[in-house]
Amino acid sequence: MSLPEQPLQSFAEFWPYYLAEHQHPVNRWLHFAGTALLFPFLVLGLFHTYWWWLVLPLIGYGFAWTGHFFVEHNRPATFRYPFWSLLADFRMFFLMLAGKLQT
């Protein structure tokens, strides 16, 4: 599914596009792993040293972009819709964690 010519106007419009760009189970699990690893590094940044916060984008985007470029062979939605993409990453993570999203 490619992005429509007209910009998406809501997260409700974005979500089906996001899921279509994350159909391959390996890509979904790479996103899951990257998001899951954010939490311990967030704690390290809060209680140890703020330098750990610099690692957060590398971990999250590293896993996700690997899934896009090498598994799905598509362009991450982050480039055009950064906030909705981040929100959708967390939504997908928690849906997968709850077993409510097919992988």
Secondary structure as GFF3:
##gff-version 3
##sequence-region A 1 103
A	DSSP	alpha_helix	11	20	.	.	.	ID=ss1
A	DSSP	alpha_helix	25	47	.	.	.	ID=ss2
A	DSSP	three_ten_helix	50	54	.	.	.	ID=ss3
A	DSSP	alpha_helix	55	66	.	.	.	ID=ss4
A	DSSP	pi_helix	67	72	.	.	.	ID=ss5
A	DSSP	three_ten_helix	77	79	.	.	.	ID=ss6
A	DSSP	alpha_helix	82	97	.	.	.	ID=ss7
###
